[in-house]
Amino acid sequence: MRDKAKKRLDQERVDEYEAGKTSRRKPIRLGVLLGMSILLMGFLASACGDDDSADATTTTAGETTTQPPAAPVTVRVGVNPTPAVGIEPVLINDEAGLAVFGQTAQYLVFSDDELNAIPVLAESWESNAAGDVWTFNIRQGVTFHDGTPLTAADVVATFNGPIAEGNAASAYGTFGVSAGSAVALDDFTVQFTLEQASSAFPFFVSSDNYNSAILPASFWADYAEGSYAQGGFNGTGPWINESYDPGVSGVYVKNPNYWGDNSNQPDRMEVTFFDTEAAAVTAFQDGRLDVIHRISASGGQALFDDPSNTVQSISTAQHRQIYFDTTSPPFDDKRVRQAMALMLDRQLLIDGLLGGFGSVGNDHPIWEFYPMHDSSAVAQREENLAEAQSLLDAAGYADGFTAALDTLSFNELEALAQLVQSSAAQLNNVNLVVGVYDSGTYYGDYWLAAQGSMGIVNYGHRGVPNVYLGAPLLSEGTWNASHWANAEYDALFDEFITAPDLDTQRGVAGQIQTLLNDEVPFIVPYYVDFISVMKSNFSGFETTGMGHFDVVSSGFTG
């Protein structure tokens, strides 16, 4: 397997939490309790000093010389594919869109690549003893690009506004947030009252929730689809948009009034969108890009083999779900679903489809690097064709069956569908008919409308598994493509969400892992690493598993 630089949760932080060295009234995510990463310290520091672009003067042995100002620095970033719905705060649901959105707009909290919740526009927060009332202290001295100061009113307008009915609706339901939940206690204090306790609530107001970036109250008062782009992408971020050509490119300049320390920030950033990875690779090889924000192992192989490039990868909770319509034959019998799960060689899939850039899944979405994951709950499912056939025989399908297997055109999903199809063909007369569709057709006509079929869908990275465990699995879940309903699971989900401490939550997580591994409403074959590639003289490029990127501290050598 290819060597990879992977970032893991700091075990010392886990040990400190379990030893009771931190308050258990705070959220269970360790980064919330235990400070911020060195990587983001500069990003989060209060603004200090002036950005003096005048010539520098140096005195040596009585002689005074004047150094010319440094040439402006431009970073060129390639993003593939183009944003699916544009830079639209209410509707953004894809990596490309949120990556660009996050250059001008910021969140109360940032969910980083090591599962930490980092203060950004919120300086601090705390909950009541029950965990159903959360109070956030808003950073003072922050201004939007148009000069308007950030206040609690902007936060309230954001969370009580249209985003609750857009792409973020599932997050609202998962975290027990309703319209009007946010209230300004004063100009810089916001309080949320939840319908149920949630120890991980800071992740709801974080970059994990694509659509929750804080925009001015005036923007929300006059909101209409497309108004964010038309208004020049007004936000609090370190970049100000200079120009934007939808689906083609965006140009950004350094925000001179940024609230944080951006003294080392490049002067300019040029983002170019590509419809295909091949086009992005060609642009990179031609010297038109310094970095490709995200690339697949197969699409980037030519760049990985070039010693003049640097490959950066991080482990993520992003995964594929191979779901079944559990309400119709043959998949209404869990033995058939178990058989389908047993037919897969998961490591072979990772090596073949991801070039080794991934980790095996075990048919539940509680990633092994989440601190609440219970490693002792259930054994890793391995390929076992004999047992799979035995289960089909016992379920009455000794002579096999035919079913649809639908997916969308996204990264390696088509190839995964074909490998699932060939794996099934090793069983007696099991025939899966693969259908691959553009994202609009797939999500509109196939995903939640599955009938007697299977499907494959992608789930992006999250700092906590709450959305994974809610939307696609609850009996009334908004993304429940499996149509699976299980009262025992629904009760366990409530226990998980409201658990008062990490030990309790890990115990519930173990029960969830065991139940889902047995019931198999969907297969989680593997988790996907996030890969970026850049010129070897370029450094400081930071990404998250969800697709946000940061070049504020980047630069060139040589």
N, C-alpha and C positions, 0 to 999 in steps of 0.2 A: 504494500500500500504506500502511496505517496506520503512523504513526510509533510506535516502541516503544522503551522504555528497556530495553536488553538488556545483560546483564553477560557479559563475555568473559574468557577466560584472559589474564592479564597477560603480554604478549609479552616484557617484560624478564625475567620469570622463566624463560621458555623459553630466551632467549638465555643467561642465566647458567648454566642447566643444561647446555646444549650446549657452552658454553665451558669446562666442567669446573670451575666454581666451587663445586660442591657434590659431596658424596661419592656415588659411584655404587654404593656398597654399600647405601645407603638405598633405599626404594621409589622407583619412577620417577615417581609422582604428585608434581607439583611442590609442592603445598601441604604435603605431608609434610616436604619438605626445607627449605622456605623460609619457614616461619613462618605466623602466623595473621592473618586479616583484621582490620582495625580494627573492623569491624562487630561481631565477636564478642569483642573484647578484654574488654569489661566482663563478658560472660557467663562468660568463662573465668578471670577474675581470682580470686585467693584471697579468701575472705571477710575483710572488714576493717570495723571500726567497728560501732557498735550502731545498731539501727533505733529511734531515739528519737521516739516519737509524742507526747510531751508538748508543751505550748505553748512556742513559741519566744520568747525574751526579747531585746529590742533596746534598747541604751542610746544615746541621741542628746542631746548638749548637756546632760548631767546628768539627763535625764529617762529613766525606765525604762518601757517599754510592753510589754505581753504580747500576742502575736499568737495568735489561735485556731488550733488544729490544722487542717491542710488536710482537706477532706472526703474520705472514702474514694473511691478511683477504681475504677470497674468497666468492664471491656472486654467487649463483647458480640460474639461470633464466630459466624457462620453457617457450617455445614459441610454440604455436599451431595455425594453422597447419605449415607444413614446407614451406619455401619460394617457391612460384609457379615457378619462373624462375631463381632461384639461386640469388646470389648477383651480379646482372648485372646492372650497372648504367643506361644503355639506356633503358632497358626493365622492370625494377622493377615496378610492379603495384599492389602489395599486402602488407598487414600490416606486415607479418612476414619478408619479404624481406627488406622493408624500415627500420624496427626496427633494424635489424642487420647492414644494410648499414650505419645507422646513428651513430654507435658506433665508426667507424674509419673515416668516411667522414663527413664533416660539410658544412653548407650552409652559404650564406652571411647573411641571416636573419633566425631566428627561430620563427615559429608560435606556440605560447604556448596554453595551455588549457583554457586560459581566453581571447582568441581572440586578444592577443597582438602580435605585430611584434617586436621581440627582436634583437638588433644588435649582430652578432656573428663574422663572418669574415669581414663583413662590419661594420666599426665603426659608420658611419653616412651616410645620404643620403639626397638629396633634389631634387625638380623638378623645371622646369621653370614655368612661370605663366600659360601656356597653359596645363601643365600636360602631355606633350608628349615627353619630354626629361628629363631623370632621371640620376643623377650623384651620384656615390657611392664611398666613401672613404674607401679603403681597409686597414684592420688592419696590422700594421707593426710588425715585430719581430716574425711572425708565420712561422713555418717550417713544411713540410711534414715529415712523419715518416722516410723517407730515408735521411733527413737532408737538402733537397732542400728548399730554402726560398719561401714562397708564394708571388706572385706578381700579378699585374693586367693582365699580359699575361696569367696566368692560368685561371683567371675568363673569359677573352675573349674567350679562347680556349674552355672552358666548354660550354658557351652559344651559340657560333657560330658553335659548333661541331655536332656530330651525335645525341645528345639527341633531337634535333629539329625534327628529323624524327622518333623518338621512341615513347614511352608511353607519353611523354610530348607534343606531337604534338598538342593536343587539347588545352593545356594551352597556347602554342604559339599563336594559332589562337584567343583564347578568349582575351588575353591581347595585341594583335596587335604587336607581336614581329616577325620579319622575320630574315632569315639568314643574318649575318653581322650587326645586330643591335647593338652589343656590340663593343665598341672601347676603347682602352687604351689611356687616355690622358697623363699619365705618369706612372711610375712604381707602383703607388698605387692609381690611380684614373681611374674608368671605367664609361663610359657614354653609356646609351641606348637611341636610338632614335626610338620612336614607330610610328606605322602607324596611331594610334588614341590615344587621351588622355586617361589616365587610372589613376584615383586617388588612386587605390589600388595596383599599380604596385609592391611595395615591397613584396607583397605576391607571386608574380610570381617568385622572386629570393629566396623565403623562402623554408622551409621544407614542405610547402603545395604542392610544385611542387616536387614530389618524386625524380625526376631524376636530379635535379639541384645542387646537392652537388658538391663542387669545387674540381676538381682533377688536377694534374699537366698537363701543356701544352704538355709535352713529352708523357704522357699517351695517350692524344687524338691524337697526331701525328701518333702513332703506334696502334691505337685502333683496336681491333678485339673482337668479342663476346667471353666472358670468360676471357679476359685478366686482368680484375680487380682482380679476385680471384687468377689467376696464378701469378700475381705480388705481392701477399701478402697483398692486401687491403691497399695500400698506401694512406693515407689521413692526415688530420690535427687534428683528434679527440683525445680525452683523452685515448683511448684504442688502443693498437697495437695488431694485430692478431698474435697469436702464432701457432695456428693450426686450420684447418677447414675441416670437413668431410661433404660434401654436403648432406643435408637432415637428418643429424644425430646430429652434434654438432659443436660448435666453442669455442675456448679458447682464452681469451684476457688477456693481462697484461697491467699494468699501464704505460702510456707514460711518461717517466722521463723528456722529453723536451717539455711538453705541454705548450702552450702559456698562459693558464689561471691558476687560483689557483685551483689545484687539490690536495692540501696537505692532505685533509681528504678522498681522493679516496681510495676505497679498492685496494688491490694489484693485485687481479686476478678476472676475471669473466668467469664463465663457462655457456654457453648457450646450452641448449638441445632442439632439435626439436621433436615434437610429431605429429603423423598423426591424432590422435583423442584426444578429450578432456578427455575421460575416461582414456587414458594412462597417460596423464599429471596429472590428479587427483590422480591416483595410485602412481605415482612417488612422488608427494607432500606428500601424506599420509605416504609413506614409509620413508620420511625424506631425499629424494634425491634432493629436491628443496627448496629454500627459498621463491620463489615468482613465481607465474604464471602470465605472462605478460598480457594476456587477456583471459577471460573465459565468457561463456554465463551464464545467470541466471539458465537455466535448467541444464547445465553441471556441474555447480559449487555448486549446492544446498547442497551436503553433506559437502562441505568445509565451506559454509556460516553458517551452523548450529553448527559448532564446535567453542566453545568460545576461543580456543587456537589460532585461526586464525584472521586476520584482513582483512576486505573487504573494498576496496576503489573503489568508482565509481565517474565518472565525466560526466556531461551532454555534449552531442556532437551534431553536425549537421549531423552526419551519419544517413542515412535514407534509406528506401526501396522505390523503385518506381515500382508501378504496372501499366505498360504501355499498351496501346492499339494500334493496327494498325489502325490509323485514316483514312486511304485511302480506306479501304474495309469494306463492310457490315459485321456485324451490327454496327461496331464501327466508321463508317464514319459519324454517326449521334450523335451529342454531347449529345442528350437526353439519349441515351443508356449509354454513358460514365458517365453522371451524375447519372443515376440509379445505376450503379455499385458502384459509390462512396457513395451513400446513403444507401447501403445495409450493410455497415460495422459498427460494434460497436467497435470503435477505442480503447477506454479504456479497453474493454474486451480483445482485442488483446494484449495490453501492459501487462495487469495483467497475462494473460494466457501464452503468449509466452516469455515475458521478465521478469517475476516475479516482475513487477512494475518498472523495471529499464528503463524508457523511458518517452517520452512526446508525446502528440498527434500531428499529422500533419494535414494540412488543404489544401492539394492538390496543393501546390506550394513549392519550396525548399528554401524560405526565412525564415529560422529558427527564432523562436520568440525571441531568445537571440542575434540575430544580431542587432546592433544599428540602421540599416536602416529599420528594420521591422516596418511596419505600423499596429499597433494593432487595429486600427479603420477601416481598409479598407474593410474587409469582415467578416461576422459572421462565427464562427466555424461550419463546416458541421457536423451534427449529424445523427445517424442512423434513417431512416424513410422509412420503407418498403412500406407503403401505397403510399407515393409520388414516390418511385422508380417504383412501378408497374404502376402507372399512367403515368409516363414518357415513360415506355416501350410501354404501350397501344397507347399513342399519336404518338410514332415513328413507329408504325406498327408491333410491336413485342408482341402483346397481348398473342400469343401462344408460346412465348419464342424462344430460339435459342440454338444451340450447338456451342461451340468454344473451341479452345485449350488454356490452361494456362500453359506456360512453365517457368521453372526456373532452377537454378543450385543448386547443393548440397553445401550449405554454411550456417552455423549457423542454425537459425530457419526458413530459407526460405521454405523448404519443408512443414513444419507444417503450415506456413502462407498460402501457396498455398492451402492446404487442407481446412483451415478455410475460405478462400475466396470462394472455391468451395462450401462448405456447406452453406455459407451465400447466395450465388447466388441461391442455391436450394430452398430457402424460397420464391423466386419469381416464377411466373407461368412458369414451364417447361424450366427454364434456366439451361443448363447443361454445366459445364466447365470440360474439360478433362485435368487432370493434368499430365504433363510430367516433370520429374526431371532428370538432366543430370550432368555429371562431368563438371567442368568449361571449359575445352578445347572444348568439344562437344557443350556445351551451347553457348559459345561466338562465336564459329566458324560457327555453323549451325542454331541457333535459334534467338539470340539476335537482331541483326540488320536486319535479314531476315524475321521478323514477317509478316505473311500474314493472315489477317482476324482473328488474334489471340490476346491473352493477354500474358504478361510475367511479371516476377518479377526479378528485379536486385538490387544489393546493390550499394550505393554511399557512399564512405568514407567521413570523416569529412574534412571541409575546413574552414579556418579562415575568408574568405569572400565568398559569394555565386556566384562569377563570373563564375566559371567553370560550376556549376549546371545550371546557366541560359543560358550559351552559348552552350556547346557541345550537350546536349540532347534536346534542344528546338529551336534553330535557324533553319531556313528553310534549311540551308546547314550545320547544325551541324554534327560533326563527330560521335556523339553518339546518333543520333536522331532515336531511336528504334521505336518511335511512328509514324515516317514519317509525322509529323505534320508540316505544313507550314502556317505561319500567318504573313502577312506584318505588321500589327499593332504591333505585338509582336516584330518583328525584329527592328522596329523603337524605341520601348520602351527600348529594350536592349541597343541600342547605346546611348540613353539618360542616362540610368542607369550607364553605364561604364564611360561616360565622365562628369558626374555630378560634378560641382566644389565644392560642400559642402554637408554636411550631410543632411541638411533640404531639399535641392533640391532632393537628392538621395532618401530620405524617401518618398517624394511625388511620384516619379516615381515608387518606389517599391510598393506603395499602388496600383497603376494602374496595375502593373504586377500581384500582388497577386489576384486582382479582376478578371483580364482576365483569368488567369490560373485556378482559382477556377471555373469559368464559362465554359471554354472550356474543361477542364480535359483531356489534352493529356496523363497525367498519374496521378495516385492517390499517394499521400504521406500519408500513414496511420499513421506513427509514426516515431519519432527520437529515436535513440538507445544510451543508456548510455555505457560508456567504463568501464568495471569492471575488476579489478585485485584482486588477493588474495595473502596474504603473511603470514608468521609466525608472531606471535604477538611480538616476540623479534626483528623483523627486521623493520627498518624504513628508510625514505628518498627515497623511490622508487617513481619516478615521471613518469607520462605518459602524452601523448596528445591524443586528440580524434582521431587523425589520426593513432596512433599506435606507435609513437616514444617512447622510454623509456630511462631513465637516472638513473644510480645508482652511479654517481660520488660522491654524498653527502650521500649515504646510509651507514648503519652500523647496528651493533647488540648491544643489551643490555642484561645483565645477562649471 
